[in-house]
Amino acid sequence: MGRKPTITRQQLLDLAEEIVRTEGAKALTIDALARAAGISKGGVQYSFASKDDLVRALIERWTSQFDAMLITDETSSPADLIRSYIRAMRASQPAMNAKMAGLMSTYLQDPDNMRETRQWYRGIFERLGEASAEAQTARVAFLAVEGLFLLRIVGIDEDGTWAGFLDDIEAVLERLLDVRRQ
């Protein structure tokens, strides 16, 4: 019978996120996480066999939290989906800074992770795939929000401009939808 773990997988993920936030994605190692948790390297590897497993778990955690914030269903209009997407981006802002987004770069180096990410995006584009003017406007707004997300990797939000850029995208989306309704 083995020893009962003194720290949970979720606690390790919390500490891993903190390491990435404060020191950057490169600083996240099994050794660094073990030090932060006050346990042995083997203790971390009990929950995460490798750094790749740890990064995958962080990305899966973030993705599931983000998806839970997307308050839509399959019958939502393309514009409503993008409005919800922008709200989810705003809500995730405190938790996802440029350093955390940079972790995506490491994650996407694995072909299986790349396939999962492509599949997630394909699902979004299928929902935005109508030929309508509203769907076209929503697709452009989605691409703008995703471009802004990727710019966070290079530190676009160091001076707090992220929310203002999201405001711009949202305002243009609404303006274009209003014009198309007239």
C-alpha positions as CSV (number, residue, x, y, z in Angstrom):
1,M,0.0,0.0,0.0
2,G,1.5,3.3,-1.1
3,R,1.7,6.6,0.8
4,K,-1.3,8.9,0.5
5,P,-0.3,11.9,-1.7
6,T,0.2,15.1,0.2
7,I,-0.6,17.4,-2.7
8,T,-3.3,16.9,-5.3
9,R,-3.0,17.1,-9.1
10,Q,-5.2,20.2,-9.1
11,Q,-2.9,21.9,-6.5
12,L,0.1,21.0,-8.7
13,L,-1.7,22.6,-11.7
14,D,-2.3,25.7,-9.6
15,L,1.4,25.9,-8.8
16,A,2.4,25.3,-12.4
17,E,0.1,28.1,-13.6
18,E,1.8,30.4,-11.0
19,I,5.2,29.5,-12.2
20,V,4.3,30.2,-15.8
21,R,2.6,33.5,-14.8
22,T,5.5,34.8,-12.7
23,E,8.5,33.3,-14.5
24,G,7.4,32.4,-18.0
25,A,6.7,29.1,-19.8
26,K,10.4,28.2,-20.0
27,A,10.6,28.1,-16.2
28,L,8.1,25.4,-15.9
29,T,9.9,22.1,-15.3
30,I,9.2,19.1,-13.2
31,D,12.0,20.2,-10.9
32,A,10.7,23.7,-10.5
33,L,7.2,22.4,-9.8
34,A,8.6,19.9,-7.2
35,R,10.4,22.8,-5.5
36,A,7.3,25.0,-5.5
37,A,5.2,22.2,-4.1
38,G,7.8,21.2,-1.5
39,I,7.8,17.6,-2.7
40,S,10.2,15.3,-4.6
41,K,10.5,15.2,-8.4
42,G,9.0,11.7,-8.1
43,G,6.1,13.1,-6.3
44,V,5.3,15.4,-9.2
45,Q,5.9,12.5,-11.7
46,Y,3.3,10.5,-9.8
47,S,0.7,13.0,-11.3
48,F,2.5,14.0,-14.4
49,A,5.0,11.6,-16.0
50,S,6.7,14.3,-18.1
51,K,6.7,18.0,-18.7
52,D,4.6,17.3,-21.9
53,D,1.9,15.6,-19.7
54,L,2.0,18.6,-17.4
55,V,1.7,21.1,-20.2
56,R,-1.1,19.1,-21.8
57,A,-3.0,19.1,-18.4
58,L,-2.6,22.8,-18.1
59,I,-3.9,23.4,-21.6
60,E,-6.8,21.0,-21.1
61,R,-7.7,22.7,-17.9
62,W,-7.7,26.1,-19.5
63,T,-9.6,24.9,-22.5
64,S,-12.3,23.3,-20.4
65,Q,-12.7,26.4,-18.3
66,F,-12.9,28.6,-21.4
67,D,-15.4,26.3,-23.1
68,A,-17.6,26.4,-19.9
69,M,-17.6,30.2,-20.3
70,L,-19.0,29.9,-23.8
71,I,-22.7,30.2,-23.1
72,T,-24.2,29.1,-26.4
73,D,-25.8,26.0,-27.9
74,E,-25.9,24.6,-31.4
75,T,-28.9,26.9,-32.2
76,S,-27.1,30.1,-31.3
77,S,-26.6,32.5,-34.2
78,P,-23.1,33.1,-35.4
79,A,-23.2,36.6,-33.9
80,D,-24.3,35.3,-30.6
81,L,-21.5,32.7,-30.6
82,I,-18.9,35.5,-31.2
83,R,-20.5,37.7,-28.6
84,S,-20.1,34.8,-26.1
85,Y,-16.6,34.2,-27.3
86,I,-15.6,37.8,-26.6
87,R,-17.2,37.6,-23.2
88,A,-15.3,34.4,-22.5
89,M,-12.1,36.1,-23.6
90,R,-12.7,39.0,-21.3
91,A,-13.5,36.7,-18.4
92,S,-10.4,34.6,-19.0
93,Q,-8.2,37.7,-19.2
94,P,-7.0,37.7,-15.6
95,A,-6.1,34.0,-15.8
96,M,-4.5,34.1,-19.2
97,N,-1.6,36.5,-19.6
98,A,1.0,36.5,-22.4
99,K,3.2,34.0,-20.6
100,M,0.4,31.5,-20.2
101,A,-0.5,31.9,-23.9
102,G,3.2,31.3,-24.7
103,L,2.7,27.8,-23.1
104,M,0.5,27.1,-26.1
105,S,3.6,27.2,-28.3
106,T,5.1,24.3,-26.4
107,Y,1.9,22.4,-26.4
108,L,1.4,22.7,-30.2
109,Q,4.8,21.2,-30.9
110,D,3.2,17.7,-30.4
111,P,1.3,16.5,-33.5
112,D,-1.5,15.0,-31.4
113,N,-2.0,18.3,-29.6
114,M,-2.0,20.1,-32.9
115,R,-4.7,17.8,-34.2
116,E,-6.9,18.4,-31.1
117,T,-6.5,22.2,-31.5
118,R,-7.4,22.0,-35.2
119,Q,-10.4,20.0,-34.3
120,W,-11.5,22.6,-31.7
121,Y,-11.1,25.4,-34.3
122,R,-12.9,23.3,-37.0
123,G,-15.8,23.0,-34.6
124,I,-16.0,26.8,-34.2
125,F,-15.8,27.3,-38.0
126,E,-18.5,24.7,-38.6
127,R,-20.8,26.7,-36.3
128,L,-19.8,29.9,-38.2
129,G,-20.0,28.2,-41.7
130,E,-23.2,29.6,-43.0
131,A,-23.1,31.7,-46.1
132,S,-25.1,34.5,-44.5
133,A,-23.8,38.1,-44.0
134,E,-24.1,37.6,-40.2
135,A,-21.9,34.5,-40.3
136,Q,-19.3,36.2,-42.5
137,T,-19.2,39.2,-40.1
138,A,-18.9,36.8,-37.1
139,R,-16.1,34.9,-38.8
140,V,-14.1,38.1,-39.3
141,A,-14.7,39.1,-35.7
142,F,-13.6,35.6,-34.5
143,L,-10.4,35.9,-36.5
144,A,-9.7,39.3,-35.1
145,V,-10.2,38.1,-31.5
146,E,-7.9,35.1,-32.2
147,G,-5.3,37.4,-33.7
148,L,-5.4,39.5,-30.6
149,F,-5.0,36.4,-28.5
150,L,-1.9,35.4,-30.4
151,L,-0.5,38.9,-30.0
152,R,-0.6,38.4,-26.3
153,I,2.2,35.9,-26.7
154,V,4.5,38.8,-27.7
155,G,3.3,41.0,-24.8
156,I,0.7,43.2,-26.4
157,D,-1.1,43.5,-23.0
158,E,1.7,44.8,-20.9
159,D,0.1,48.2,-20.7
160,G,-3.5,46.9,-20.3
161,T,-4.6,47.5,-23.9
162,W,-6.2,44.1,-24.3
163,A,-9.6,45.1,-23.1
164,G,-9.7,48.2,-25.3
165,F,-8.9,46.1,-28.4
166,L,-11.7,43.7,-27.5
167,D,-14.0,46.7,-27.2
168,D,-12.9,47.7,-30.7
169,I,-13.7,44.3,-32.1
170,E,-17.0,44.2,-30.4
171,A,-18.0,47.7,-31.5
172,V,-17.1,46.9,-35.2
173,L,-19.0,43.6,-35.0
174,E,-22.2,45.4,-33.7
175,R,-21.8,48.2,-36.3
176,L,-21.4,45.7,-39.2
177,L,-24.4,43.7,-38.0
178,D,-26.5,46.9,-37.7
179,V,-25.5,48.0,-41.2
180,R,-26.4,44.5,-42.6
181,R,-29.8,44.6,-40.9
182,Q,-30.8,48.0,-42.5
